[in-house]
Structures are given as structure tokens and as C-alpha cells.
């Protein structure tokens, strides 16, 4: 079977920036074991698979390890592939997903994701996580992911997380968000997933489902600009709408090709 494969850099306006995702269009679902094997072979943080359904699309996301319930950058990448490679005519795309119907609107080079809001609540930090951190947070919260708030952007840049320690805890399907008020933006963050193939995710759209409501409340504003401070760096424009958040960014196509499975 010959299948198409697109690799897209999401939440960036330049190649080799943002977060790479693979996008695979299908006409019908393959077995989950095959989808996971394809994601492993692609060796990026997420592979998105989609099939057309009526006037929208069914969308699923796989890391090299598991199927995810929500993924921002691979959703943006899928919308970009539909619009720029597959010539989808509409500027609004609806995806049917494990997290409900998700809409992506397109305006120029920007894609805006309409995602659920996940306000984090105060939580206790597991000792394993605390022991792995070279700098301790000033605040600990949790939604799907742990959200650790630090004093400064420099803390986010300079922190060391001892993977041999933190890998003793399994947070699937969640992860660890570290965040602080930004120097030249409203807030910054990084995202880590213990026991996963990709320990640090370059840009994590789904993490902003928690970051946006938190920082909107802290900064008393509903429109925010954010950077994810991985080596590849991600740039996100964010809006808080109560039980929904909107996350906007750009994308660039890295490659278009095919692969074959038996």
C-alpha cells in the first residue's frame, strides 16, 4: 500500500523551527498497531492521521509511544497540509477527535486552533519530580499536565531536569510544563514527557490549554503572546475565552513524499 506523507514544521515561520509533525491522509482507518508503527518509523514527536468524513475530517494523533487525546502542533500541521498541499478550499476546518470537534480557522499564513480550556488547580509536587529539578518552582498546579511556575524566564532557560530520576514516574498521557512570565512576551514555557521517546517537546499546543487560562488570570488579560523555549523555539498567539482557548501560529512545509506498507 502506497501512502502520502507530509512533514510540517508548526508554530514557526521558518524551516527547522517550531515542532515537526508528520501528516498522513487515509481513506479508511488502518489497525492501531500499524498507525503506531508508522509513528515510530517517522520518529517525530507526533504523526497525525486523518480521513475525510462528510464536510469535516476525523483526526488522530500518535507519538512513537502512544495515541494522544489532544495535540496542537500536529493539528495545525494537518490544517496546513490540507490548505497548502491538498488545496482545501474552505478557511475553516472541523476535525472530529478524541477531544471532541476542534475547529481550525485560516487567515493568511496564520492558523487558529479552537481548543478546550483546562485551568490548572493547585497540586502537590511528587517527590520524584522535585528531586529531578535543579531549580524548584514557586507554584505547583495540575490539569492534564503538571504546571510548574518559576520566578523568571532565565529559570526556564537554565533549568536542568535529571531524566534518570524523572523517568521513574509515568505521566501518560500528560507531561510536565514549566513556565514563567516572559521578558519579551507575556509568558514562556517548556514541556517534558518522562518515559517517552522525545523527552522535551519543541512546541506543545495542548499545553497552552492550561497555560492560557492560568496566565490570563495572572496577568488580567485575554490576548497573550507566548514562546516555547526549546532549541527550535515556538511562537504562539493566544486568546482566552472561558471554557475555550484559541492558539494561533504559522507553519512551513519541510517535505512531501510517499511511503509503502505491506
C-alpha angles and dihedrals in degrees: 000000000000116000134181121242129193125186114205131184106220132202092022140088095216138059115260091027132099120017122321117226131177119224123202121186115210135184093210135005119276120211113287091241090060093047090053092048090052090051090050091049092049089055097202126121094262139010116199121208121192140177128191116253119181105303095340140047137251109228133192131178128211130185117199085266112036146356111267128221093216137010126175105188095047090049090053089046091052092051090049091051092048093049103039104028105026095036098234104187103208124083091214121063125187119205123195106216145157086269094054128258112340122193126208118193122197126213116170108308094340127097118198119202118206103209137167118271116238109189107200119227130209113282143171116259113236111242092236091059093046092050091052095056123091089199124037121227123242092219135025124202137161140206116144085325133036109256114205116190119206135192100250149004087252089062090055092049096045105037118118119209115199103225095193088063102038092046086073088077125067115210098170123185089015133057145190121286119193116192145167140172109284128243095215098013138040094262143347133207149174129206131214133183116198117220092016131123091241106045097185117038111213097218124001117196094180092056088063089064083077100028095056098055091042096051093038087060095042095047096033094231135109101207114065139171119215142182128201105214103214119131089268094045124213128218118207134179112207139195128189117217104168107255091015135053130200120216120189132190147136133254141203129207112236101177144357120199150116139262134192132226129184 
